[in-house]
Amino acid sequence: MSGGDPGTEAGTGTGAGTGARDGGVSGTEAGADAGAGPDTGAGPDTGAGPDTGAGPGADLGLDAHLVVDRGDFRLDVRLSVAPGEVLALLGPNGAGKTTSLRALAGLTGLTQGHLRLDGQVLEQPERRVRIAPERRPVGVIFQDYLLFPHLSALDNVAFGPRCHGAGRSEARALAADLLDRMGLAAHAHAKPRRLSGGQAQRVALARALATAPRLLLLDEPLAALDAGARLDVRAELRRHLAAFEAVAVLVTHDPLDAMVLADRLVVVENGTVVQQGTPVEIARHPRTDYIARLVGLNLYRGEAEGHQVRVGPEFVLTGSEELAGPAFVAFPPSAVTLHRDRPESSARNAWRARITGMESHGAQFRIALAGAEDGLPLAADLTAPAVAELDLREGTEVWASVKAAQTHAYPA
Ligand SMILES: Nc1ncnc2c1ncn2[C@@H]1O[C@H](COP(=O)(O)OP(=O)(O)OP(=O)(O)O)[C@@H](O)[C@H]1O
């Protein structure tokens, strides 16, 4: 996601200027559009469904159908998130993650669809409902935190409650308590420039939580940290998010952040949801090339008949599962063996391939291969001694093989 917008300093929920374009609208209107479920976001919003009459308290959590037109790009994403759940929006550059987050925060208006939180409609263009960002119960943590540089950590955190009408000492007491819980009591009077990246992130989290938001939005929460700090901060952020009882949505293009921090992933490509599920489900059953690469699997799509899946006109992979109809077959690069001569074993799928790239990772090599003739492109992981023994280099023609038992087939 591409950085915070300085014009939106401190985000919503803190009461700071959000550059809201529209005036506030009464938030008492409850939801129409009852049809929004956790589906894959395709298709038009049916819009004028029966009013569910839900008020705050009923219909808890986030229910959104975000349709946003930006030039040639259209975002069309449905999200349904329960209180206490942490959802990660994951996707490649330009997929629409930032646009989704800005739409949830109210910083980018919806073209169509709706946004409902705990039964309250925050936005629904069809009904001309649009609550101003600063009046939404939403806290945002921007990628670069956007702390006020001239205020201490304490005053940064106290700012939101002050804007929501708390007295000075009440706001500061609340801020001190939050900073204490974040392990930052000793830094309460430090200015942001004297904080480490991890400390600044905790201040930003405390600031976002200070107004008791019902929706917490995190934009690439670990992107500003160096690799050394990321590990600790990731684990710590996970603890804080696990303790948060309302809805949390984070956007990231880092699969590790998404898998560690979130209960559920929604993968967005080209403005639509291509897959969603728990990290384990997604890692086991990727449904697009982007996701397969993320989770480090070779993935092919074909037509299954029994143990065989036809993945090319002349190419059949034998797997361990029996299936019929459209299917995916996946296997990890570590399951691939490379040979100079055709392997003998019939328990193996084998085909000819040519090495197109080699990268070393510690004692391992990740080798990219293009299929020769009708063979499949693939990635293989080999140890350095194996690479030396086979005398592998870019352009080398080899046989690639994978045991049937190490492939995994599932319905497409
Ligand atoms: N202000 C704008 N006007 C027109 N198109 C825009 C605008 N902002 C973004 N877009 C387009 O919207 C699409 C989605 O962008 P978005 O920033 O939401 O993607 P992203 O998933 O957050 O990507 P990244 O990880 O690179 O930040 C892109 O095709 C982008 O070019």
The ligand as an SDF file (V2000), in Angstrom:
LIG
                    3D

 31 33  0  0  0  0  0  0  0  0999 V2000
   -6.4670    8.3940   -7.3500 N   0  0  0  0  0  0  0  0  0  0  0  0
   -6.5460    7.4390   -8.2560 C   0  0  0  0  0  0  0  0  0  0  0  0
   -7.0630    7.6570   -9.4680 N   0  0  0  0  0  0  0  0  0  0  0  0
   -7.1520    6.6680  -10.3880 C   0  0  0  0  0  0  0  0  0  0  0  0
   -6.7490    5.4130  -10.1640 N   0  0  0  0  0  0  0  0  0  0  0  0
   -6.2150    5.1480   -8.9750 C   0  0  0  0  0  0  0  0  0  0  0  0
   -6.0840    6.1140   -7.9510 C   0  0  0  0  0  0  0  0  0  0  0  0
   -5.5180    5.5200   -6.8660 N   0  0  0  0  0  0  0  0  0  0  0  0
   -5.3120    4.2460   -7.2090 C   0  0  0  0  0  0  0  0  0  0  0  0
   -5.7260    4.0130   -8.4560 N   0  0  0  0  0  0  0  0  0  0  0  0
   -5.6750    2.7170   -9.1580 C   0  0  0  0  0  0  0  0  0  0  0  0
   -6.4410    1.8280   -8.3970 O   0  0  0  0  0  0  0  0  0  0  0  0
   -5.8590    0.5260   -8.4410 C   0  0  0  0  0  0  0  0  0  0  0  0
   -5.7310   -0.0230   -7.0470 C   0  0  0  0  0  0  0  0  0  0  0  0
   -4.7810    0.7300   -6.3160 O   0  0  0  0  0  0  0  0  0  0  0  0
   -4.5050    0.4390   -4.7780 P   0  0  0  0  0  0  0  0  0  0  0  0
   -3.5510    1.4960   -4.3260 O   0  0  0  0  0  0  0  0  0  0  0  0
   -5.7860    0.2960   -4.0570 O   0  0  0  0  0  0  0  0  0  0  0  0
   -3.7800   -0.9700   -4.8250 O   0  0  0  0  0  0  0  0  0  0  0  0
   -2.9560   -1.7140   -3.6890 P   0  0  0  0  0  0  0  0  0  0  0  0
   -3.4510   -3.1040   -3.7010 O   0  0  0  0  0  0  0  0  0  0  0  0
   -3.0400   -0.9910   -2.4060 O   0  0  0  0  0  0  0  0  0  0  0  0
   -1.5010   -1.6630   -4.2750 O   0  0  0  0  0  0  0  0  0  0  0  0
   -0.0860   -1.3690   -3.5620 P   0  0  0  0  0  0  0  0  0  0  0  0
    0.2440   -2.6150   -2.7930 O   0  0  0  0  0  0  0  0  0  0  0  0
    0.8100   -1.1520   -4.7330 O   0  0  0  0  0  0  0  0  0  0  0  0
   -0.2550   -0.1400   -2.7430 O   0  0  0  0  0  0  0  0  0  0  0  0
   -4.5530    0.6500   -9.1880 C   0  0  0  0  0  0  0  0  0  0  0  0
   -4.7650    0.1720  -10.4930 O   0  0  0  0  0  0  0  0  0  0  0  0
   -4.2910    2.1300   -9.1880 C   0  0  0  0  0  0  0  0  0  0  0  0
   -3.6070    2.4840  -10.3630 O   0  0  0  0  0  0  0  0  0  0  0  0
  1  2  1  0
  2  3  1  0
  2  7  2  0
  3  4  2  0
  4  5  1  0
  5  6  2  0
  6  7  1  0
  6 10  1  0
  7  8  1  0
  8  9  2  0
  9 10  1  0
 10 11  1  0
 11 12  1  0
 11 30  1  0
 12 13  1  0
 13 14  1  0
 13 28  1  0
 14 15  1  0
 15 16  1  0
 16 17  2  0
 16 18  1  0
 16 19  1  0
 19 20  1  0
 20 21  2  0
 20 22  1  0
 20 23  1  0
 23 24  1  0
 24 25  2  0
 24 26  1  0
 24 27  1  0
 28 29  1  0
 28 30  1  0
 30 31  1  0
M  END
$$$$
